[in-house]
Amino acid sequence: MIDEQGIFLGASPNPSGLLPQHLNLRRANRHGLIAGATGTGKTVTLQGIAENFSAAGVPVFLADVKGDLSGISMAGSPTAKNADKLVARAAEIGLQNYSWGDNPAIFWDLYGEQGHPIRTTISEMGPLLLARLMNLNEVQEGVLNIAFRYADEQSLLLLDLGDLQAMLAHCAEHADELSTKYGNVTKASVGSIQRQLLQLDSQGGAHFFGEPALDIHDFLGVDDQGRGYVNVLAADKLMQSPKLYATFLLWLLSELFENLPEVGDPDKPKLVFFFDEAHLLFEDAPKALTDKIEQVVRLIRSKGVGVYFVTQNPIDVPEDVAAQLGNRVQHALRAFTPRDQKAISAAADTFRINPDLDVAKAIIELKVGEALVSVLQDDGSPSIVQRTLIAPPRSRLGPVDAKERAVIQSISPVAGKYDTVIDRESAEELLAAKADAAVAAAQAAQAQAEADKTAAIQAKMEAKQREAALKEQARQDAIAAREAAKPSGLDRALQSATRAAASSVGRQVANELGRAVFGGGSRRSSGGIAGQLVRGILGGLFK
């Protein structure tokens, strides 16, 4: 269903016959929109366009929101439900040689359950998208920017949620220091961000952040037949966290924009990106984020990437972004509410006027598998809008089963590359080591202080003991000296005997002198006063 005019989208019946509608491959990177109410055939249209891009050698990325796009990897079957209707549609629009066929596919899944895990790092996601993902206010976003800036200056890698948690805790501990250098950082703001991180973790965000991170070039491969790989993201579980879904796809667009080289307007796109449930990207998005989306969509064209938004209502896409969407397929809309009526009017006004078609009326009359089509022509101008019967896909309409998915996984060109998580040293480990080192240093300092205190007390006690010992020694020396100065027992005995002898001799000498001097032979005369005096003097001399 590809010829020199491009991808065959379908045919428009008119009085002169069937008018084929083609999507020009040279203009396919000018983006597009597939819109329509639930049940009008958007998914089948998306599948048909995607498989034709693959057949043209253009890799495709698409989000499988409902789970049935995985069937693009398997050939359709004549025994399948509605197979007869597909064959009848092919005949109705003059599609010759219609046959069933498969497409080379790679299954991806953020949770790693239905495909290869897709991961990125916190640093690659950046503070703007993370703030959007966690619904932070301006103050909290400012604190998050400071955390990123500080981590960059300290050469701390932010790879997973654990790294960001550790970085925020570090910022809270050093809030005063950081506030002086970067601006106000409060523990309350940090705490709010940490709570949002816990909520993100509970939604499965931890599966998305880490390594090995996705190499965007793995989306750009072709098989040995030259067909582009169809990268199918299992998004049925991911859709339960709408902001994570939208932020992930926006990050993916940003990565493509930042990593792919400029190619201008190639003969065919390098990659076509289908963004299903596109309204989730713009719901409650702050202006800064909307501006970034508009910038990426506007500039990524020159990287050879075509972006196709798939949504129920065309007014879900902001005007600045919608203005970049040159290829449009509009399925039926329902005019049940004033908003629906506004959407119909807006959709009708975006098409190049067809004087033979009441577009506003046709939008609400379209049948399943029928759409209003306007695409960019070779000269870049939009074609006149035509009511078109959309061509049927050749692959299966419906999901693959677990066994089929496992077989496709086993032959994937990236099998084994992303399946094992790598946890290398990053901010969490470095900050933990730094904290442990600080604790160890504090403990060592405290132990040294205790040791110094104990040593001082011991030295003081030893000094007192030495002083007491010296005093005791001096006392003992004094006692010993006194004892040494005292006469011994023999000396005392000799002294006593000497004194006694001297006293006796003195008395005798005195008596003799007294008698000699004073005369008299009788005791009485010798006992006179004069004799006593002499004896006393002589006795004192001999003592």
C-alpha positions in Angstrom: 0.0 0.0 0.0 3.0 2.3 -0.7 3.7 3.7 -4.1 5.5 6.6 -5.6 2.9 9.0 -4.2 3.5 7.8 -0.6 1.4 5.8 1.9 -2.1 4.9 0.6 -4.5 6.1 3.3 -7.8 5.3 1.5 -10.0 6.5 -1.3 -12.8 9.1 -1.6 -15.8 8.0 -3.7 -16.9 10.8 -6.0 -19.0 11.0 -9.3 -15.8 10.6 -11.4 -14.7 7.5 -9.5 -12.4 6.8 -6.6 -10.0 9.5 -5.6 -7.0 8.0 -3.7 -5.5 9.7 -0.7 -1.8 9.4 0.0 0.4 10.6 2.8 3.5 12.0 1.2 6.6 10.5 2.8 8.6 13.7 2.1 6.0 15.7 4.1 5.4 13.0 6.8 7.8 14.8 9.2 5.5 17.8 9.2 3.5 16.0 11.9 -0.2 15.0 12.0 -3.4 14.5 13.9 -5.7 11.5 14.1 -8.9 12.5 16.0 -12.3 11.1 16.5 -14.8 9.9 19.1 -14.5 6.5 20.8 -15.3 3.6 18.5 -14.9 5.5 15.2 -11.8 3.7 14.1 -8.9 5.8 15.2 -6.8 2.8 16.5 -7.3 0.9 13.2 -6.3 4.0 11.2 -3.2 4.4 13.4 -2.3 0.7 12.9 -2.6 0.9 9.2 -0.5 4.0 8.9 2.1 2.6 11.3 2.5 -0.6 9.3 2.9 1.3 6.1 5.6 3.5 7.5 7.4 0.3 8.6 7.0 -1.2 5.1 8.6 2.0 3.7 11.7 1.5 6.0 10.6 4.1 8.6 10.9 3.0 12.2 7.8 3.7 14.3 7.1 4.3 18.0 3.6 4.0 19.3 1.9 3.7 22.7 -0.5 0.7 23.0 -3.0 2.2 25.4 -5.6 -0.5 25.1 -3.3 -3.4 24.5 -4.6 -4.3 21.0 -1.9 -2.6 19.0 0.5 -5.4 19.9 -1.2 -7.3 17.1 0.7 -5.3 14.6 3.5 -7.8 15.0 1.4 -10.7 13.7 -0.2 -11.2 10.3 -3.9 -10.9 10.0 -6.0 -14.1 9.4 -8.9 -14.8 7.0 -10.5 -16.6 9.9 -10.3 -13.7 12.3 -13.2 -11.7 13.4 -14.2 -8.9 10.9 -11.7 -10.3 8.4 -14.4 -10.3 5.7 -15.1 -6.7 6.3 -11.5 -5.8 5.9 -11.3 -7.7 2.6 -14.5 -6.0 1.5 -13.1 -2.6 2.3 -10.0 -3.3 0.4 -12.1 -4.2 -2.7 -14.3 -1.2 -2.2 -11.4 1.3 -2.4 -9.7 -0.5 -5.2 -6.8 -1.9 -3.2 -5.4 -4.6 -5.3 -3.2 -7.5 -4.1 -4.4 -7.0 -0.5 -2.9 -9.7 1.7 -2.2 -10.4 5.3 1.2 -9.5 6.7 3.2 -9.0 9.9 5.6 -6.3 10.9 8.9 -6.4 12.8 8.2 -5.3 16.3 10.0 -4.6 19.6 7.9 -4.6 22.7 8.7 -2.1 25.5 7.2 -1.6 29.0 8.2 0.8 31.7 7.5 -1.9 34.3 9.4 -4.6 32.3 6.4 -6.9 32.4 5.3 -7.0 28.7 8.5 -5.8 27.1 12.0 -4.5 27.5 12.3 -2.0 30.4 12.6 1.6 29.5 14.6 3.7 31.9 16.1 7.1 32.1 18.1 8.9 34.8 16.9 11.6 37.0 19.5 13.9 35.5 18.3 13.2 32.0 14.7 13.8 32.9 15.6 17.2 34.4 13.8 19.5 36.9 11.2 20.9 34.6 9.7 17.5 33.6 10.0 16.2 37.2 8.3 19.2 38.6 5.4 18.6 36.1 5.4 14.9 37.0 5.2 15.6 40.7 2.8 18.6 40.3 5.1 21.0 42.2 4.3 24.6 42.7 6.8 27.4 41.7 8.5 27.5 45.1 9.0 23.7 45.2 10.2 23.7 41.6 12.8 26.4 42.5 14.1 24.2 45.4 14.3 21.2 43.0 16.3 23.3 40.6 18.7 24.2 43.4 19.1 20.5 44.3 20.0 19.8 40.6 22.4 22.7 40.5 24.1 21.7 43.7 24.4 18.1 42.6 26.0 19.1 39.4 28.5 21.4 41.1 29.4 18.6 43.6 29.7 16.0 40.7 27.0 13.9 42.3 25.1 11.7 39.8 21.3 11.7 40.1 20.3 8.4 38.5 17.3 7.1 40.4 14.7 8.1 43.0 17.0 7.1 45.8 19.6 9.5 44.6 17.1 12.4 44.5 15.8 11.5 47.9 19.3 11.5 49.3 20.1 14.8 47.6 17.0 16.5 49.0 17.7 15.2 52.5 21.3 16.7 52.1 19.8 20.0 51.0 17.5 20.1 54.0 20.5 19.5 56.4 22.4 22.3 54.8 19.5 24.6 54.1 21.1 27.6 55.7 24.3 27.2 53.7 22.4 26.7 50.4 20.0 29.6 51.0 23.0 31.9 51.3 24.4 30.9 48.0 21.3 29.9 45.8 18.3 31.5 47.4 15.7 30.4 50.0 15.7 26.6 50.7 13.2 25.6 53.4 12.8 22.2 55.0 9.1 22.5 54.5 9.5 22.8 50.7 12.0 19.9 50.7 9.6 17.8 52.7 6.8 18.5 50.2 9.0 17.4 47.3 10.0 14.2 49.2 6.3 13.4 49.8 5.6 13.8 46.1 8.6 11.5 45.4 7.0 8.8 47.6 3.8 9.1 45.7 5.6 8.8 42.4 7.4 5.8 43.7 4.1 4.2 44.7 2.9 4.7 41.1 5.8 2.8 39.7 8.1 5.7 39.0 11.0 3.8 40.5 10.9 1.4 37.5 11.4 4.3 35.1 14.5 5.9 36.8 17.8 4.0 36.7 20.3 2.3 34.5 20.9 1.1 31.9 19.2 4.1 30.4 17.5 3.9 27.0 19.7 4.5 24.0 17.3 6.4 21.7 19.0 4.9 18.6 17.5 1.6 19.5 14.2 3.0 18.2 15.7 3.6 14.8 16.5 0.2 13.5 15.4 -1.8 10.5 15.2 -5.5 10.0 17.1 -7.6 7.4 14.3 -6.8 4.8 14.7 -3.1 5.2 11.4 -2.7 7.2 11.4 -0.2 10.0 10.9 -1.7 13.5 7.6 -0.9 15.1 8.4 0.0 18.8 5.2 -0.8 20.8 5.0 0.6 24.3 2.7 -1.4 26.6 0.8 1.5 28.1 -2.3 -0.2 29.5 -0.9 -0.3 33.1 1.0 3.0 32.6 -2.2 4.8 31.8 -3.2 4.3 35.4 -0.7 7.0 36.1 -1.6 9.6 33.5 1.1 12.1 34.4 3.8 9.5 34.3 2.6 8.4 30.9 2.5 12.0 29.5 5.8 13.0 31.1 7.5 9.9 29.8 6.4 10.5 26.2 7.4 14.2 26.4 10.8 13.1 27.7 11.1 10.8 24.8 10.4 13.5 22.4 12.9 15.7 24.1 15.6 13.0 23.9 14.9 12.6 20.2 15.2 16.3 19.7 18.5 16.6 21.7 20.2 13.5 20.4 19.4 13.3 16.7 21.3 15.3 14.1 19.7 17.9 11.8 18.6 16.4 8.5 16.3 19.1 7.1 13.6 17.5 4.9 14.6 14.0 4.1 12.9 11.8 1.5 11.2 9.9 4.4 11.2 10.4 8.1 13.9 8.8 10.3 11.2 8.0 12.9 7.5 8.5 13.3 6.1 9.0 16.8 2.4 8.3 17.6 1.2 9.9 20.8 -2.1 8.2 21.8 -4.4 9.9 24.4 -2.6 13.1 23.6 -4.9 15.2 25.7 -3.0 13.9 28.8 0.0 15.8 27.6 -1.7 19.1 27.9 -4.1 18.7 30.8 -3.2 21.2 33.6 0.2 21.8 32.0 1.9 25.1 33.1 2.7 27.5 30.4 6.5 26.7 30.6 5.7 23.1 29.8 3.3 24.0 27.0 5.9 26.3 25.5 8.5 23.5 25.7 6.1 21.1 23.9 5.4 23.6 21.2 9.1 24.2 20.8 10.0 20.5 20.5 7.2 19.8 18.0 8.2 22.8 15.9 11.9 22.0 15.8 12.0 18.2 15.8 10.8 18.2 12.2 14.3 19.2 11.1 15.6 16.1 12.9 13.5 13.9 10.6 11.0 13.0 13.2 7.2 13.1 12.6 4.9 13.4 15.6 1.3 12.3 15.2 -1.1 13.1 18.0 -4.0 10.7 18.5 -6.9 12.1 20.6 -10.7 12.1 20.8 -11.2 15.8 20.4 -9.1 18.0 18.2 -9.4 20.9 20.6 -7.5 18.9 23.2 -4.4 20.1 21.3 -3.4 23.7 22.0 -3.5 26.0 19.0 0.2 26.7 18.9 0.9 23.0 18.7 -2.1 22.2 16.4 -0.7 24.8 13.9 2.3 22.5 13.4 0.2 19.5 12.4 0.0 19.4 8.6 -1.5 15.9 8.0 -5.0 15.3 9.4 -7.3 12.4 9.7 -10.6 13.3 11.3 -13.0 10.6 12.3 -16.5 11.2 13.5 -17.3 13.5 16.4 -20.5 13.5 18.5 -22.4 16.7 19.1 -23.8 15.9 22.5 -22.5 18.9 24.4 -21.6 22.5 23.7 -18.0 21.5 23.9 -18.6 18.9 21.2 -20.2 21.4 19.0 -17.3 23.8 19.5 -14.9 20.9 18.6 -16.8 20.2 15.4 -16.7 23.8 14.4 -13.0 24.1 15.2 -12.2 20.9 13.3 -14.2 22.0 10.2 -12.4 25.4 10.2 -8.9 23.8 10.1 -9.4 22.0 6.8 -8.8 23.5 3.4 -12.3 24.1 2.0 -14.0 21.6 -0.3 -16.8 23.4 -2.1 -18.5 20.1 -2.7 -18.5 19.0 1.0 -20.2 20.4 4.1 -17.4 19.5 6.5 -19.2 20.3 9.7 -22.1 18.2 8.7 -19.9 15.4 7.4 -18.0 15.1 10.7 -21.1 14.0 12.6 -22.2 11.7 9.8 -19.0 9.7 9.3 -19.2 5.9 9.7 -16.8 3.7 11.4 -13.6 3.4 9.3 -14.5 6.6 7.4 -12.7 10.0 8.0 -12.1 13.4 6.6 -8.5 13.5 5.2 -6.3 16.4 4.4 -2.5 15.9 3.9 0.4 18.0 2.8 1.1 17.8 -0.9 4.5 17.8 -2.5 4.7 21.5 -2.6 3.8 21.7 1.1 0.3 23.0 0.7 -2.6 21.1 2.4 -4.8 19.1 0.1 -8.5 19.8 -0.2 -10.3 17.9 2.5 -12.0 14.7 1.3 -14.4 12.2 2.8 -12.4 9.1 2.7 -12.8 5.3 3.3 -9.7 4.3 5.3 -7.6 1.4 4.0 -7.6 -1.7 6.2 -4.4 -2.9 7.9 -2.8 -6.2 6.9 -1.8 -7.2 10.5 -3.9 -8.6 13.2 -6.6 -6.5 14.8 -6.3 -7.5 18.4 -3.6 -8.3 21.0 -1.0 -11.0 20.9 -1.1 -13.6 23.6 1.6 -14.2 26.2 3.3 -17.0 24.3 3.5 -15.0 21.1 4.8 -12.0 23.0 7.6 -14.2 24.6 8.7 -15.5 21.2 8.9 -11.9 19.8 10.8 -10.8 22.8 13.3 -13.7 22.4 14.3 -12.6 18.9 14.3 -8.9 19.7 17.5 -7.0 18.5 17.9 -5.5 22.0 17.2 -8.7 23.9 19.2 -8.7 27.2 20.4 -5.2 26.8 18.1 -3.6 29.3 16.8 -6.5 31.3 19.3 -6.3 34.2 19.4 -3.2 36.4 22.8 -1.6 37.0 23.3 0.2 40.3 26.6 2.1 40.1 27.9 4.6 42.6 25.9 7.8 42.5 24.6 10.5 44.8 22.9 8.2 47.3 26.1 6.1 47.9 28.4 9.1 47.9 26.3 11.1 50.3 25.9 8.1 52.5 29.7 7.5 52.5 30.2 11.2 53.3 27.7 11.0 56.1 29.4 7.9 57.5 32.8 9.5 57.2 31.4 12.6 59.1 29.9 10.3 61.8 33.2 8.3 62.1 35.2 11.6 62.3 32.8 12.9 65.0 33.1 9.6 66.9 36.8 9.6 66.6 37.0 13.2 67.8 34.7 12.4 70.7 36.8 9.3 71.5 40.0 11.4 71.4 38.4 14.0 73.7 37.4 11.3 76.1 40.9 9.8 75.9 42.4 13.2 76.5 40.1 13.8 79.5 40.9 10.4 81.0 44.7 11.0 80.4 44.4 14.5 82.2 42.6 12.9 85.1 45.2 10.1 85.3 48.1 12.6 85.1 46.5 14.7 87.9 46.0 11.6 90.1 49.6 10.5 89.4 50.9 14.0 90.3 49.0 13.9 93.6 50.3 10.4 94.3 53.9 11.6 93.6 53.4 14.6 95.9 52.0 12.5 98.7 54.8 10.0 98.2 57.4 12.8 98.5 55.8 14.2 101.6 55.7 10.7 103.1 59.3 10.2 102.2 60.3 13.5 103.8 58.4 12.6 107.0 60.1 9.2 107.1 63.4 10.9 106.5 62.8 13.3 109.4 61.8 10.5 111.7 64.8 8.5 110.6 67.1 11.5 111.3 65.6 12.0 114.7 66.0 8.3 115.5 69.5 8.4 114.2 70.3 11.4 116.5 69.1 9.6 119.6 71.9 7.6 121.6 71.7 3.9 121.7 70.9 1.9 124.8 74.5 1.2 125.6 75.4 4.8 125.1 72.7 5.8 127.5 73.8 3.2 130.0 77.4 4.4 129.8 76.3 8.0 130.1 74.3 7.2 133.2 77.1 5.2 134.7 79.5 8.0 133.9 77.2 10.5 135.5 76.7 8.4 138.5 80.4 7.8 138.9 81.2 11.4 138.4 78.6 12.4 141.0 80.1 10.0 143.5 83.6 11.1 142.8 82.5 14.7 143.0 81.0 14.2 146.3 84.0 12.4 147.6 86.4 15.1 146.3 84.1 17.7 147.7 84.1 16.0 151.1 87.8 15.7 151.0 88.3 19.3 150.1 85.8 20.4 152.6 87.6 18.6 155.4 90.9 19.8 154.1 89.8 23.4 153.9 87.6 23.6 156.8 89.0 21.0 159.0 87.2 18.7 161.4 87.0 15.0 161.5 83.5 14.4 162.3 80.6 14.0 159.8 78.9 16.9 161.4 81.7 19.3 160.7 81.9 18.1 157.2 78.3 18.7 156.7 78.5 22.3 157.4 77.3 24.9 155.1 80.6 25.5 153.6 81.2 21.8 153.0 77.9 21.4 151.3 78.6 24.4 149.0 81.9 23.0 147.9 80.4 19.6 147.3 77.6 21.1 145.2 80.1 23.0 143.0 82.4 20.0 142.5 79.5 17.7 141.9 78.2 20.0 139.2 81.6 20.1 137.5 81.8 16.3 137.3 78.3 15.8 135.8 
